[in-house]
Amino acid sequence: MKLFYRHSGRGRPVVILHGLFGLSDNWITFARQLSSSYSVYTPDLRNHGQSPHSNVFDFASLEDDVLELAEDHGLEDIVLMGHSLGGKTAMFFALHHPDLLHKLVVVDISLHRSPPSTEHQTLVNAMLSVDFSAASSRSDVEKQLMPLVKSEKLRKFLLKNVYWRDRNKLDWRLNIKAINENLPAIFGSVTETGKFSGPALFVRGALSRYIHDDDIPDIKAKFPGAEVRTIAGAGHWVHADAPGEFFSMVKEFIDR
């Protein structure tokens, strides 16, 4: 699948993969900062943003899409970074194509099955419940989300996926139906054989529950060059909760 992507800068390629319900827009500021030293690609994953939709939504297909992007642009010696869903996709890619990578950065996700996806299913249900025939603005959509999505921050995050399908109708850019049908698989474990022995950085938020101390030995078994670092006061969206510290940490690792 040909993914929609944004590109800026010159130098060693850095590919950044967003998380579930995210899109390349979420990483514009980070990519702009990094592009002074690197050639930065930020794609929309399939069924997200401006990339094509498909009923197939699993890690094999997500990984293949990233490989196609790399092959189309002749990318080698890549720094591959991903958050959450993107981080798990990056791990699959690193284990299957270690020869293409220079370094790996995984943001707040581990090898193991993710915590119960009650929150994510709630968000999916909230999005599926929106009646766009009764919405003439994003604020109308937000009002419909409020009963199920109490967090204003989360609502604003989801609303980035709303667009004008035509002059008179708003809709989700996300293929929410395919995401809903494949949600259980997306929260599965990374059980692939193989290792990525290059430098790897796993960044977690201290307030998040996606990388436990008990996960670290298994991470280092598959990624022997891995270091795990924690950002105090940050939750699952580490890059949004502590943007300055996160950027400095990742930039130092990539430059090293």
N, C-alpha and C positions, 0 to 999 in steps of 0.2 A: 504494500500500500504506500502511495506517495503522500507523505505527511506534509501538512502546512507547517512552515517553520519561519522563524525570524533569524536573521544573521547580522552580526556586527563585529568589527575588529579584524585584526590580522595576527598571524602567529600560530602557535600550536593549537589544534582544535579542542575546544571544550564543548561538550554536548550536555545540556541540562534538561532533565525529564521531570515534569510537574507531577503532582499527586492526583488522586481521585477527586473528581469534580473541579479540578484546576484547569489552567490553560497557560499558554506561553506568556500571556500578559502579566501573570503573577510574578514573573522573573525579569521584567524589563529593566528595572533599576539595577538589580544585581548584575545582569548581563552587560548593561552599559558601563558599570564600574570596571568589570573584568575585561571589557573589550579594548581597553587601553594597552593591554599586554597580550591578549589572546584572541583567536578567532572563535567567536561564541555562537553556537547554534541552539536555539530554544524551540523545539517542535511542539505542536499540539499532538498528544497521543490520539490514536484512533478512538472514535466516538466522543471526542472532546474538541472544543474550540472549532477551528475552521478545517480540521482534518476530516476525511471521509468517514461515513458510518458503516458499520458491519454488524451482523448478528454474531460473528465470531469475536470473542473478547476474552482472551486468556493470555498467559505470559509467553507462550510460544509465538503467538501472533504479534504481541507488543514488541518482543525481542526482534522478530523478523523485520518489523517496520523500521526499527532503529538501524539494523544492519543494512537495509535498503537505502536509508538516508546516508549512511557512511559510504556505501559503495557508489552512490550517485555523485557524491562530492569528493571521492577519492581520499576520504579521511583515514589517517593512520596515526598511531601513537597518540590516541585520544585520551583526554581526561573526561571520564564519564561520571556525571553527577545526577542523582535522582532523589526526590523526596517521596516518602511513603510508597504509593503504588509505583512511582517512577524509580524509587530506590530499589524496590524488589525487582523491577524490570532490569535495572542496571546490574544487580547481582546475577541474574540469569545470564545476561549478556557477557559479563566478565568470566563466568565459569565456562561458557561455551566458545567465547572468542577472545581468550586472554592475549593472543598475539596482536590484536588491534588496539589494546589499551596501554596507556602509559601509567595512569593512576585512576583510582576509583574513589568516589565520595558518595556515601550513603547517608541520607538524612532521616533520622528518627524512624527506622524500621529494622526489624531483625529477620533472621532466617526462619524463625518459628512462626506458626500460625498466629496471626494477629489477634488481639483481644476481641471478645465477642463484638460483632458489628452492629449492635443495637442502635448506636448513634447514627451510623451510616445508613442503616435501613430506615431509620426515622427521617433522615434527610431525603432519601429516595422517595419515601411515601409522601413527604411534604411536597416535593417537586411534582410527583405524579398527580397530586390532588389539585394543582393549580388549574383553574378554569380561565384560559386565555381569552375566551369570548367575552369575559366580564372584566378584562384588564385593558386599559388604554394607556397605561404608563407603568414604569418599573415600581413606582410607589404602590400602585394597585396590586401588583404581584407580591410585593413585600407584605401588604396587609393580609393577603391570603396565606402567606407563609407563617405569620406570627403565632397562630395557635399551636403549631407543631415545632417551630424553630424559635425558641425563646431568646437565644443569643443574637444581638444585633450584629455582632462581628461575623457570625456564621451566615446570617441572612445576606449581608453585603457581599460576602464571598460567593454565595450561590447566585446572587443577582448579576454577577459579572457574566454569567452564562445566558442571560436573557438578551435576545436580539429581535429586530424587526424582520420576520420572515417575508413579509411584503409590506406595502404602504399602510395596511390597516390591521395587521395581526402580529402580535408579539408571540415568541415561542422560546423553547430551550434550544440552545445550540447543541447541548449534550444529547447523545442517543440514550436517553434515560431508560427506555425499555430494555435495551441490550445490557446496560449496566446492571439493572435490577435483576435480570435473569441470570447473570453470571457473577453476582456479588459473592456467593459462597466460595467459588474457586479463587477469586481475587484475594481472599483472606487466608488461603492455604499456605503451607510451609514450602520453603525452598529445599527440596530433597535431592537436587541434582548431584551427580558425581562430579569429580574434578575439583581443581583449586585455581585460584588466582593468586599468584605469589608476589605480584607487584605491590607497590605502596597503596594502602587503602585507609581512608579516614571514615569512621562512623561517628556522626554527630548526633547527640540526643538532647532533648530538653529535660531538665531536671524534674519538671512537673508532668512529664509524659509517662506513659506506661508501655511504650512500644519496644524499648530495648531495656531488658532487665539485666542486672549483674549476672544472673544465671545464664544468660544468652551469650556472654562474652567468650567462654571457652569454645563453643560451637562456631562462633564467628571466626575466631582465630584458627580453627581447624581448617576451614575452607578458604580463609583469607589470612595466610600466615603473616603477611606484612601489615596487618590491620592495627590501627590504634583507635581506641574509643574515647571520645571526649564529650564532656557534658557542659551545657550552658545553663547556669543558674537562672531561675525565674522564668524559663521558657517552657512552653508546652509543646504539643505536637507540631505546630507550625513555627518551628524554631526561627526560621529566616524572617518571619513577620514579627515575632515577639522580641527578638534581639538582633535586628538587622546589622548594626555596626559590628558587634562582637562576632556574629556569624560570618560576615564577609571577611573580617580580618583573619579569623581562624582558617577558613577555606583558602583564602588567597595565600597565606603563609605556607600552607601544606602544598598547594599547587606549585608555588615558586620554588620550594625547597629543592 
